[in-house]
Amino acid sequence: MSSRIEEYALIGDCETAALVSASGSIDWLCLPRFDSGACFAALLGGDENGHWSITPADPVRSIRRRYREETLILETEFETDTGVVTLIDWMPPRRITEAPDILRIVAGRRGRVRMSMELIVRLDYGSVVPWVHRTKDGIRMTAGPDSLRFRAGVEFQGKDFRTAAEFTVSEGSRIPFELVWFPTYGIQPNNTDAETNLEKTDQWWRNWSGRCTYEGHWREAVLRSLITLKALTYDPTGGIVAAVATSVPEKIGGTRNWDYRYCWIRDATFTLYALVHGGYLEEAQRWREWLVNAVAGAPFTPPFLCN
């Protein structure tokens, strides 16, 4: 079952984004763009609609979460009776990677913790089960024009159209996992070194955060909000989506469940107003160029424009 919406954390690469529950499950992810079909859609249904969970196999005593300072790198700490582990989740911006990529590292902090992983990929909002085959260092999943490659630092196996692993993490050990999207008709991306990628992603976000000129009250909270707004920006055009998910009703059983993966002029204006006051003039200039082209009748580039 998916978590309450307020329990999800956001990670993204400025072209799409994922929602990660407090229990370590990615329950929403559209690839390769915000407006693409979801390959993880448990947010709207259940695990069978697609999710990727990495969580302790034994009962959890406490969960603590935080973003690394000045970044969109999420760290979730699990404490059990036998030890402590940290799950590190991030998506590298496309400027530093070949393809849409989501990476996770399980880091042992204290003792030994038994872990469980389950990967269920369902394309087109949970409606399509991909064809899966083994490669020399992982698995490839394909459904029509979409393909994904999964690699892990532990042994895993397929069962009942799912990919699962049971492993133990000791203090000081770090175990990487990667899921990358690429077009079926294209060239498969090169393998990524998770640790190097983590360092580059960390530096990319810190460089961006370092441009913030706001020095008033609650600066840390303001910068965190600006980072979130940046994550909602579609980098190729500068357009800003109103939300990353769709079909989440205002109330359970209600009909007001619109798709907000659009760029609304009013919402984007307020967002740019906040970014400009934070010193981010480049984002405002890119938005202006995109809006002028859109109004002039140029072919739309996602995210689509709404009134």
C-alpha positions as CSV (number, residue, x, y, z in Angstrom):
1,M,0.0,0.0,0.0
2,S,1.2,3.5,-0.7
3,S,1.8,6.0,2.1
4,R,-0.1,9.2,2.9
5,I,0.8,11.9,0.4
6,E,2.4,14.2,3.0
7,E,4.9,11.3,3.9
8,Y,6.6,11.4,0.5
9,A,9.9,13.1,-0.3
10,L,10.8,14.5,-3.7
11,I,13.9,13.7,-5.7
12,G,14.4,14.8,-9.3
13,D,16.7,15.7,-12.2
14,C,15.0,18.9,-13.5
15,E,13.2,16.9,-16.2
16,T,11.2,14.4,-14.2
17,A,10.8,13.5,-10.5
18,A,10.2,10.6,-8.1
19,L,8.3,10.4,-4.8
20,V,9.9,8.3,-2.1
21,S,8.0,7.2,1.0
22,A,9.3,7.2,4.5
23,S,9.6,3.4,4.3
24,G,12.0,3.6,1.4
25,S,9.6,2.9,-1.5
26,I,9.6,4.8,-4.7
27,D,5.9,4.9,-5.5
28,W,5.8,7.4,-8.3
29,L,8.2,8.0,-11.3
30,C,7.5,9.0,-14.9
31,L,10.3,8.4,-17.4
32,P,11.8,10.1,-19.3
33,R,9.8,13.3,-18.6
34,F,7.3,14.8,-16.2
35,D,4.5,14.1,-18.6
36,S,5.5,10.6,-19.6
37,G,3.7,7.5,-18.5
38,A,4.6,6.3,-15.0
39,C,6.7,3.2,-14.5
40,F,6.1,3.3,-10.7
41,A,2.4,4.1,-10.0
42,A,1.8,2.6,-6.5
43,L,0.9,6.1,-5.4
44,L,-2.4,5.6,-7.3
45,G,-3.0,2.0,-6.5
46,G,-0.8,-0.6,-4.9
47,D,2.6,-2.3,-5.2
48,E,1.3,-4.2,-8.2
49,N,1.1,-0.9,-10.1
50,G,4.9,-0.5,-9.8
51,H,7.3,0.5,-7.1
52,W,10.8,0.1,-5.9
53,S,11.3,-0.5,-2.2
54,I,14.5,-1.0,-0.2
55,T,13.8,-1.4,3.5
56,P,15.0,-3.4,6.6
57,A,13.6,-6.9,6.7
58,D,13.2,-6.8,10.5
59,P,11.0,-4.4,12.5
60,V,12.1,-0.8,12.4
61,R,12.4,1.1,15.7
62,S,12.7,4.6,14.1
63,I,13.0,6.4,10.8
64,R,14.8,9.7,10.3
65,R,14.9,11.6,7.0
66,R,16.7,14.7,5.8
67,Y,18.1,16.2,2.6
68,R,21.8,16.8,2.4
69,E,22.4,20.5,3.0
70,E,21.8,22.6,-0.1
71,T,21.0,19.6,-2.3
72,L,18.1,17.4,-3.4
73,I,19.9,14.2,-2.2
74,L,17.6,12.4,0.2
75,E,18.9,10.4,3.1
76,T,16.6,8.0,5.1
77,E,18.0,6.5,8.3
78,F,16.5,3.2,9.6
79,E,17.2,1.9,13.1
80,T,16.5,-1.7,14.0
81,D,17.4,-3.8,17.0
82,T,20.6,-4.9,15.2
83,G,21.9,-1.7,13.8
84,V,21.4,1.5,11.7
85,V,21.5,1.9,7.9
86,T,21.1,5.0,5.7
87,L,19.3,4.8,2.3
88,I,20.6,7.5,0.0
89,D,18.4,8.4,-3.0
90,W,19.0,10.8,-5.8
91,M,18.6,11.5,-9.5
92,P,21.5,13.2,-11.3
93,P,20.7,16.2,-13.4
94,R,20.8,15.4,-17.1
95,R,23.7,17.9,-17.5
96,I,26.0,15.4,-15.8
97,T,24.6,12.0,-17.0
98,E,23.8,10.3,-20.2
99,A,20.2,9.3,-19.6
100,P,17.4,9.5,-17.0
101,D,18.9,7.8,-14.1
102,I,17.8,7.0,-10.5
103,L,20.5,5.8,-8.0
104,R,20.3,4.4,-4.5
105,I,23.0,3.5,-2.0
106,V,22.5,1.5,1.2
107,A,25.1,2.6,3.7
108,G,25.8,0.7,6.9
109,R,26.2,3.0,9.9
110,R,26.2,0.6,12.9
111,G,25.8,-3.1,13.6
112,R,24.4,-5.4,10.9
113,V,20.9,-4.9,9.3
114,R,19.1,-7.4,7.2
115,M,17.6,-5.6,4.1
116,S,14.9,-6.5,1.6
117,M,14.5,-5.1,-1.9
118,E,11.6,-5.4,-4.3
119,L,11.5,-3.9,-7.8
120,I,8.2,-4.0,-9.8
121,V,8.3,-2.1,-13.1
122,R,5.0,-1.5,-14.7
123,L,4.9,0.8,-17.7
124,D,2.1,3.2,-18.7
125,Y,0.7,3.7,-15.2
126,G,0.9,0.1,-14.1
127,S,-0.9,-1.3,-17.2
128,V,2.1,-2.9,-19.0
129,V,4.4,-5.7,-17.7
130,P,7.7,-5.3,-19.5
131,W,9.7,-8.2,-21.1
132,V,12.7,-8.9,-18.9
133,H,15.9,-10.6,-19.7
134,R,19.3,-11.0,-18.0
135,T,22.4,-9.2,-19.1
136,K,26.0,-9.7,-18.0
137,D,25.6,-7.3,-15.1
138,G,21.9,-6.9,-14.5
139,I,18.6,-7.1,-16.2
140,R,17.0,-5.2,-19.1
141,M,13.2,-4.5,-19.1
142,T,11.5,-3.5,-22.4
143,A,7.9,-2.5,-23.3
144,G,7.5,-0.9,-26.7
145,P,9.6,2.2,-27.1
146,D,10.7,2.2,-23.4
147,S,13.6,0.2,-21.9
148,L,15.2,0.2,-18.5
149,R,18.3,-1.3,-17.1
150,F,18.7,-2.4,-13.5
151,R,22.0,-3.1,-11.8
152,A,22.7,-3.8,-8.1
153,G,25.6,-4.5,-5.8
154,V,24.0,-7.6,-4.5
155,E,22.6,-10.8,-5.9
156,F,18.9,-10.6,-6.9
157,Q,16.4,-12.9,-8.6
158,G,13.1,-12.7,-10.4
159,K,9.9,-14.2,-9.0
160,D,6.2,-13.7,-9.9
161,F,7.1,-10.9,-12.4
162,R,9.1,-9.1,-9.6
163,T,12.8,-8.6,-8.9
164,A,13.8,-9.2,-5.3
165,A,16.9,-9.4,-3.1
166,E,17.6,-10.2,0.5
167,F,21.0,-8.9,1.8
168,T,22.8,-7.8,5.0
169,V,24.5,-4.5,5.4
170,S,27.3,-4.1,7.9
171,E,28.8,-1.0,9.4
172,G,31.0,0.8,6.8
173,S,29.7,-1.0,3.8
174,R,27.9,0.7,0.9
175,I,25.8,-1.1,-1.6
176,P,24.7,0.6,-4.9
177,F,21.6,0.2,-7.0
178,E,20.8,1.8,-10.3
179,L,17.8,2.1,-12.7
180,V,18.3,3.9,-15.9
181,W,15.8,4.6,-18.8
182,F,16.7,4.6,-22.5
183,P,14.8,4.4,-25.8
184,T,14.4,0.8,-27.0
185,Y,15.7,1.8,-30.4
186,G,18.6,3.7,-29.0
187,I,22.0,2.8,-27.6
188,Q,22.1,1.5,-24.0
189,P,23.9,4.0,-21.7
190,N,27.3,3.3,-20.2
191,N,27.4,2.0,-16.7
192,T,27.5,4.6,-13.9
193,D,29.8,4.6,-10.9
194,A,27.3,5.4,-8.1
195,E,29.8,7.0,-5.7
196,T,31.3,9.3,-8.4
197,N,27.8,10.2,-9.6
198,L,26.8,11.0,-6.0
199,E,29.7,13.4,-5.6
200,K,28.9,15.1,-8.9
201,T,25.2,15.5,-8.1
202,D,26.1,16.8,-4.7
203,Q,28.4,19.4,-6.2
204,W,25.9,20.4,-8.9
205,W,23.2,21.2,-6.4
206,R,25.6,23.0,-4.1
207,N,26.8,25.1,-7.0
208,W,23.2,26.0,-7.8
209,S,22.3,26.7,-4.1
210,G,25.4,28.9,-3.9
211,R,23.8,31.4,-6.3
212,C,21.1,32.2,-3.7
213,T,21.3,35.8,-2.6
214,Y,18.6,35.7,0.0
215,E,20.0,36.5,3.5
216,G,16.8,37.2,5.4
217,H,14.9,35.3,8.1
218,W,14.6,31.5,7.8
219,R,17.2,31.3,5.0
220,E,17.6,27.5,5.3
221,A,13.8,27.0,4.8
222,V,13.7,29.5,2.0
223,L,16.6,27.8,0.2
224,R,14.9,24.4,0.6
225,S,11.8,25.8,-1.0
226,L,13.8,27.2,-3.9
227,I,15.5,23.9,-4.4
228,T,12.1,22.2,-4.6
229,L,10.9,24.8,-7.2
230,K,14.0,24.2,-9.2
231,A,13.2,20.5,-9.2
232,L,9.8,21.3,-10.8
233,T,11.6,23.1,-13.7
234,Y,11.8,21.4,-17.0
235,D,15.4,22.2,-17.8
236,P,15.3,22.0,-21.7
237,T,12.8,24.9,-21.9
238,G,12.5,26.5,-18.4
239,G,8.9,25.6,-18.1
240,I,7.7,24.9,-14.5
241,V,5.2,22.1,-13.8
242,A,2.6,22.7,-11.1
243,A,3.0,19.2,-9.6
244,V,4.8,16.0,-10.5
245,A,1.9,13.6,-10.0
246,T,-1.6,13.1,-11.5
247,S,-5.0,11.7,-10.5
248,V,-4.5,12.3,-6.8
249,P,-8.0,13.5,-5.7
250,E,-8.6,16.4,-3.3
251,K,-10.4,14.0,-1.1
252,I,-10.8,10.2,-1.1
253,G,-13.5,9.1,-3.5
254,G,-13.7,12.6,-5.0
255,T,-13.7,13.5,-8.7
256,R,-11.4,16.5,-8.6
257,N,-8.3,14.5,-9.5
258,W,-6.7,16.5,-12.3
259,D,-3.4,16.1,-14.0
260,Y,-1.2,19.0,-12.8
261,R,2.0,18.1,-14.8
262,Y,1.5,21.3,-16.7
263,C,3.0,24.8,-16.8
264,W,0.3,27.3,-15.7
265,I,1.1,30.9,-16.5
266,R,-0.1,32.1,-13.1
267,D,1.6,29.5,-11.0
268,A,4.9,29.8,-13.0
269,T,4.8,33.6,-12.6
270,F,4.6,33.2,-8.8
271,T,7.4,30.6,-8.9
272,L,9.6,32.8,-11.0
273,Y,8.9,35.8,-8.6
274,A,10.3,33.7,-5.7
275,L,13.3,32.5,-7.7
276,V,14.2,36.0,-8.9
277,H,14.0,37.3,-5.3
278,G,16.4,34.5,-4.4
279,G,18.9,35.7,-7.1
280,Y,18.0,33.1,-9.8
281,L,17.7,35.4,-12.9
282,E,18.7,32.7,-15.4
283,E,15.6,30.7,-14.6
284,A,13.4,33.8,-15.2
285,Q,15.1,34.5,-18.5
286,R,14.7,30.9,-19.8
287,W,11.0,31.0,-18.8
288,R,10.5,34.3,-20.7
289,E,12.1,32.9,-23.8
290,W,10.0,29.8,-23.7
291,L,6.7,31.7,-23.1
292,V,7.4,34.1,-25.9
293,N,7.9,31.2,-28.3
294,A,4.8,29.4,-27.0
295,V,2.6,32.5,-27.5
296,A,4.1,33.1,-30.9
297,G,2.8,29.6,-32.0
298,A,6.1,27.7,-31.9
299,P,5.7,23.9,-31.6
300,F,5.2,23.1,-27.9
301,T,7.9,21.4,-26.0
302,P,6.8,19.8,-22.7
303,P,5.7,20.7,-20.1
304,F,2.6,21.8,-22.0
305,L,1.2,25.3,-21.5
306,C,-2.2,26.0,-19.9
307,N,-4.1,29.2,-19.3
